Amino acid sequence: MPVLVFGLSTNLCLKHSVPKLCLDERRPFFGPSPKQAFGVSPHPRKALTAGIQRSSNTVRTLKHSTRASNMNQSISDSSQAYGWGSPNWKWGYAVGDAHDAAAKVRSQLRAPAVRAGWLQAVTCDPKRVSWFEIKLVLALAWQRAAREGRDGGPNGFRAVMENMRLAQYEGNDEADAKLVQDMDVRLPMLVDGGDLSGVQGIVQDLGGSSALKLQQTDVVEFRRRYVAAQVLILLEFVEVGL
């Protein structure tokens, strides 16, 4: 049965079907993609509102897509020698592990339907999408949103991106919890009026019963994925990409 998801519109009242991927094949996400172009508004909140309205049309088309099932290798590495705390990571440089990982994840998540399937797995399936991979995608989404003036400004997610670049969220559970907290407190910056009930409902519908099971077995894992999914939805990850 498909999952019914509230369409990402300003009143969040439409329901559309998206592929139910969390309970199916245990494979990571890949896929080809058509190119899409989106205009950039000089007013970040107006741009976000327009993006949320566009999401309704995007979600409506996903039920006709099968691209999300054509997957191969995941980006996942929790070793100390790789990632944000590594001297070889070099975020922002044209060479280094970060550059290579970013190129790979952009290639894998090119298609909107694939991004939708990946986002759904984010909410409910740690075996399919690692937290390492989620953080990389968040960073790329923040980077793009900052260029387009829709990241909440200098004190918004730009500040979180800088902390991540400096590896301040690495090394222990407390640092990771700080990342989740820093994202959570900035979510209202991305919504007119600061009301998050609509996007929270979308995330709950995406995860469904699988997310509820995750919440019961690992509340910390559930919480960080729940917050990250809200960030990605509000930054138009499915529609705009990375």
C-alpha positions in Angstrom: 0.0 0.0 0.0 1.4 3.5 -0.8 1.9 5.9 2.0 -0.4 8.9 2.0 1.6 12.1 2.5 0.1 15.6 3.0 1.1 17.7 0.0 3.7 20.3 0.8 1.4 23.3 0.2 0.9 26.4 2.3 -2.2 25.0 3.9 -0.9 21.4 3.8 -4.3 20.0 3.0 -3.7 17.8 -0.1 -2.9 14.1 0.1 -0.8 12.3 -2.5 0.8 8.9 -2.7 4.6 8.4 -2.6 6.5 5.1 -2.9 6.6 3.1 0.3 10.2 2.1 0.4 11.1 1.6 4.1 9.7 -1.9 4.4 10.8 -3.1 1.0 14.3 -4.0 -0.4 17.2 -3.3 1.9 19.3 -1.5 -0.7 20.7 2.1 -0.7 19.5 4.8 -3.1 20.7 5.7 -6.5 19.3 6.9 -9.8 19.5 9.1 -12.9 17.7 12.4 -13.1 16.4 15.1 -15.4 17.7 18.6 -14.8 15.4 21.1 -13.2 15.7 24.9 -12.8 14.1 27.0 -10.1 14.0 30.8 -9.8 15.5 32.4 -6.7 13.5 35.0 -4.8 15.2 37.9 -3.0 12.9 37.3 -0.1 13.9 34.0 1.6 10.5 33.3 3.3 8.6 34.1 0.1 10.9 31.7 -1.7 10.3 29.0 0.9 6.5 29.5 0.6 6.7 29.1 -3.1 8.9 26.0 -2.7 6.4 24.4 -0.4 3.6 25.1 -2.9 5.7 23.5 -5.7 6.1 20.4 -3.6 2.5 19.5 -4.1 3.1 19.0 -7.8 6.3 17.1 -7.2 4.9 14.7 -4.7 1.9 14.1 -7.1 4.2 12.7 -9.7 6.2 10.4 -7.5 3.6 7.6 -7.4 4.2 7.1 -11.2 8.0 6.7 -10.8 10.0 3.5 -10.4 13.5 5.2 -10.4 13.8 4.9 -6.6 14.2 1.1 -6.8 17.3 1.3 -9.0 19.9 1.6 -6.4 23.5 0.4 -5.7 26.1 1.5 -3.1 25.5 3.7 -0.1 27.8 6.5 1.2 28.5 5.4 4.7 31.6 5.5 6.8 31.8 6.0 10.6 35.6 5.6 10.9 37.7 8.2 12.6 39.9 8.5 9.5 37.1 9.7 7.3 34.5 12.4 7.6 34.2 15.9 9.2 36.9 15.3 11.8 39.5 14.0 9.3 42.3 16.3 8.0 41.7 14.8 4.6 38.0 15.8 4.5 38.7 19.5 3.4 35.2 20.7 3.1 35.0 23.6 0.6 38.1 22.6 -1.4 38.2 21.2 -4.9 40.1 18.2 -3.7 39.7 15.9 -0.7 37.4 13.3 0.7 34.5 15.8 1.1 34.7 16.8 -2.6 34.6 13.2 -3.6 31.8 12.2 -1.3 29.7 15.3 -2.3 30.1 14.4 -6.0 29.0 10.9 -5.3 26.0 11.8 -3.3 24.9 14.4 -5.8 25.1 11.8 -8.6 23.1 9.3 -6.6 20.4 11.8 -5.6 19.9 13.6 -8.9 16.3 12.5 -9.6 13.4 13.9 -7.5 11.8 10.5 -7.2 15.0 9.1 -5.8 15.4 12.0 -3.4 11.8 11.3 -2.2 12.6 7.7 -1.6 15.8 8.5 0.2 14.1 11.0 2.4 11.5 8.5 3.4 14.2 6.0 4.4 15.8 8.8 6.4 12.7 8.9 8.7 12.6 5.2 9.4 15.5 3.0 8.3 19.0 3.5 9.6 20.2 0.4 7.8 19.4 2.0 4.4 20.6 5.6 5.1 23.3 6.2 7.6 23.6 9.3 9.8 26.9 10.0 8.2 25.2 10.3 4.8 22.4 12.4 6.2 24.9 14.9 7.6 26.6 15.2 4.2 23.3 15.8 2.5 22.3 18.4 5.1 25.5 20.2 4.5 25.0 20.3 0.8 21.5 21.5 1.2 22.6 24.2 3.6 25.3 25.2 1.2 22.9 25.6 -1.7 20.3 27.4 0.4 22.9 29.9 1.6 23.8 30.7 -1.9 20.1 31.3 -2.7 19.4 33.3 0.4 16.9 30.9 2.0 18.9 29.3 4.9 17.7 31.7 7.6 20.6 34.1 7.3 23.9 34.3 9.2 22.4 33.1 12.5 20.4 30.4 10.7 21.7 27.2 9.2 24.8 29.0 7.9 26.0 29.0 11.5 25.3 25.2 11.8 27.1 24.6 8.6 30.2 26.4 9.9 30.1 24.4 13.2 29.9 21.2 11.1 32.8 22.3 9.0 34.8 22.8 12.1 33.9 19.3 13.3 32.2 20.6 16.4 29.5 17.9 16.0 31.9 15.0 15.9 33.4 12.7 18.4 30.8 11.8 21.0 27.1 11.6 21.6 26.9 15.0 23.3 28.3 16.7 20.2 25.8 14.9 18.0 23.0 16.0 20.3 24.2 19.6 19.9 23.8 19.3 16.2 20.2 18.1 16.6 19.5 20.9 19.0 21.1 23.5 16.8 18.9 22.4 13.8 15.8 22.1 15.9 15.9 25.6 17.3 16.4 27.1 13.8 13.5 25.3 12.1 11.0 28.1 12.8 13.2 30.5 10.8 12.2 28.6 7.7 8.4 28.8 8.2 6.1 31.8 8.0 4.8 32.3 11.5 7.1 29.6 12.9 4.4 26.9 12.9 6.0 23.5 12.3 2.9 21.4 12.7 2.4 21.0 9.0 6.0 19.8 8.2 6.0 17.6 11.3 2.8 15.9 10.1 4.5 15.2 6.7 7.5 13.6 8.4 5.3 11.4 10.5 3.3 10.3 7.5 6.6 9.6 5.6 7.9 7.3 8.3 4.6 5.6 9.2 4.7 2.6 11.4 8.4 2.0 10.7 9.3 5.3 12.3 7.1 4.5 15.3 9.0 1.2 15.7 12.3 3.1 15.5 11.1 5.6 18.1 10.2 2.7 20.5 13.6 1.0 20.0 16.0 4.0 19.7 14.6 7.3 20.6 17.9 9.2 20.0 18.2 7.8 16.4 14.5 8.6 15.8 14.8 12.1 17.1 17.8 13.2 15.0 16.3 11.8 11.8 12.9 13.4 12.6 14.6 16.8 12.9 16.8 16.3 9.8 13.9 15.3 7.7 12.1 18.5 8.6 15.1 20.6 7.7 15.4 18.9 4.3 11.7 19.3 3.5 11.7 23.0 4.4 14.9 23.5 2.2 13.1 21.9 -0.8 15.4 19.0 -1.0 13.1 16.8 -3.1 12.2 19.6 -5.5 15.5 21.5 -5.9 18.1 18.9 -5.0 21.6 19.6 -4.0 
